[in-house]
Amino acid sequence: MGKKPFDTGLTVAAGAVSAGLAVAFGAFGAHLLAERLPADLLAVYETAARYHFYHSLGLLAVGLLALQRQRAARSEPPRLRWSAALMLTGIVLFSGSLYTMALTGQRWLGAVTPFGGAAFLLAWGLLAWEALAGRGGSVMGLARGPCGRGQGEPTQAMPEPSSRRLDAAIARKPHAPKGLRR
């Protein structure tokens, strides 16, 4: 069995559903938990909702960039596949642990949160790498040859314009200097 293709539609849908859940969780915290949780745990809950929402938008961005890459190159963007998976993993580990800690008071769950943060950092790094690599060449142009082309790509000289066509174009221009008009 071969590798399944990257389902960009599913990634965009996951980002949209996750963003909707972040809004719902944020509203739940603002309206129902504000009076029930101590201030420190309410702040933890708000942090979870905020990062949940940010990274849901990041997941949408990953899916949309993957869709664009697939249409343009008809190829699978593996960095984006990993970025999407890590973004979703980060939401579950980072925001999930903070939501649970705020609601249950189990502070030991804070030990899980940094793993989600690391997943977020890796996801954003892969997204940046893919965005830079999509410009042609590798990250920061390290593997580029002359004129920004990748190594091994043929260089083409610009065709020289025909002198007759150039003369005709200059002659037609009303703003050409008088000495160049014919």
Backbone hydrogen bonds, N-H to C=O, Kabsch-Sander energy under -0.5 kcal/mol:
donor,donor_aa,acceptor,acceptor_aa,energy
8,T,6,F,-1.2
11,T,7,D,-1.8
12,V,8,T,-2.6
13,A,9,G,-2.5
14,A,10,L,-2.7
15,G,11,T,-2.3
16,A,12,V,-2.4
17,V,13,A,-2.9
18,S,14,A,-2.6
19,A,15,G,-2.3
20,G,16,A,-2.3
21,L,17,V,-2.5
22,A,18,S,-2.3
23,V,19,A,-2.1
24,A,20,G,-2.4
25,F,21,L,-3.3
26,G,22,A,-2.4
27,A,23,V,-2.6
28,F,24,A,-2.6
29,G,25,F,-2.4
30,A,26,G,-2.4
31,H,27,A,-2.7
32,L,28,F,-2.4
33,L,28,F,-1.2
34,A,29,G,-0.7
36,R,33,L,-0.7
37,L,33,L,-2.4
42,L,38,P,-2.4
43,A,39,A,-2.1
44,V,40,D,-1.6
45,Y,41,L,-2.4
46,E,42,L,-2.5
47,T,43,A,-2.1
48,A,44,V,-2.1
49,A,45,Y,-2.3
50,R,46,E,-2.5
51,Y,47,T,-2.6
52,H,48,A,-2.2
53,F,49,A,-2.3
54,Y,50,R,-2.5
55,H,51,Y,-2.3
56,S,52,H,-1.4
57,L,53,F,-2.1
58,G,54,Y,-1.8
59,L,55,H,-2.0
60,L,56,S,-2.0
61,A,57,L,-2.3
62,V,58,G,-2.5
63,G,59,L,-2.4
64,L,60,L,-2.6
65,L,61,A,-2.6
66,A,62,V,-2.5
67,L,63,G,-2.2
68,Q,64,L,-2.2
69,R,65,L,-2.7
70,Q,66,A,-2.7
71,R,67,L,-2.1
72,A,68,Q,-2.3
73,A,69,R,-2.7
74,R,70,Q,-1.6
75,S,69,R,-0.5
80,L,77,P,-0.6
81,R,77,P,-1.7
82,W,78,P,-2.2
83,S,79,R,-2.3
84,A,80,L,-2.6
85,A,81,R,-2.1
86,L,82,W,-2.7
87,M,83,S,-2.4
88,L,84,A,-2.4
89,T,85,A,-2.4
90,G,86,L,-2.7
91,I,87,M,-2.0
92,V,88,L,-2.2
93,L,89,T,-2.9
94,F,90,G,-3.0
95,S,90,G,-0.8
95,S,91,I,-0.5
96,G,91,I,-1.6
97,S,93,L,-1.2
98,L,94,F,-1.8
99,Y,95,S,-3.2
100,T,96,G,-2.4
101,M,97,S,-2.4
102,A,98,L,-2.5
103,L,99,Y,-2.3
104,T,100,T,-2.4
105,G,101,M,-2.5
107,R,105,G,-1.4
109,L,106,Q,-1.6
110,G,107,R,-1.9
111,A,108,W,-1.9
112,V,109,L,-1.7
113,T,109,L,-0.9
115,F,112,V,-1.2
116,G,112,V,-1.1
116,G,113,T,-0.5
117,G,113,T,-2.1
118,A,114,P,-2.5
119,A,115,F,-2.0
120,F,116,G,-2.3
121,L,117,G,-2.4
122,L,118,A,-2.4
123,A,119,A,-2.5
124,W,120,F,-2.7
125,G,121,L,-2.2
126,L,122,L,-2.5
127,L,123,A,-2.2
128,A,124,W,-2.5
129,W,125,G,-2.5
130,E,126,L,-2.6
131,A,127,L,-2.4
132,L,128,A,-2.6
133,A,129,W,-2.9
134,G,130,E,-2.0
135,R,132,L,-1.3
136,G,133,A,-1.6
141,G,138,S,-2.3
142,L,139,V,-1.4
144,R,141,G,-1.4
145,G,149,R,-5.6
148,G,145,G,-1.3
149,R,146,P,-1.8
151,Q,143,A,-1.3
153,E,150,G,-1.7
166,L,162,S,-2.4
167,D,163,S,-2.5
168,A,164,R,-2.3
169,A,165,R,-2.4
170,I,166,L,-2.3
171,A,167,D,-2.3
172,R,168,A,-1.7
173,K,169,A,-1.1
176,A,173,K,-1.2
180,L,177,P,-1.9
181,R,177,P,-0.8
181,R,178,K,-0.7
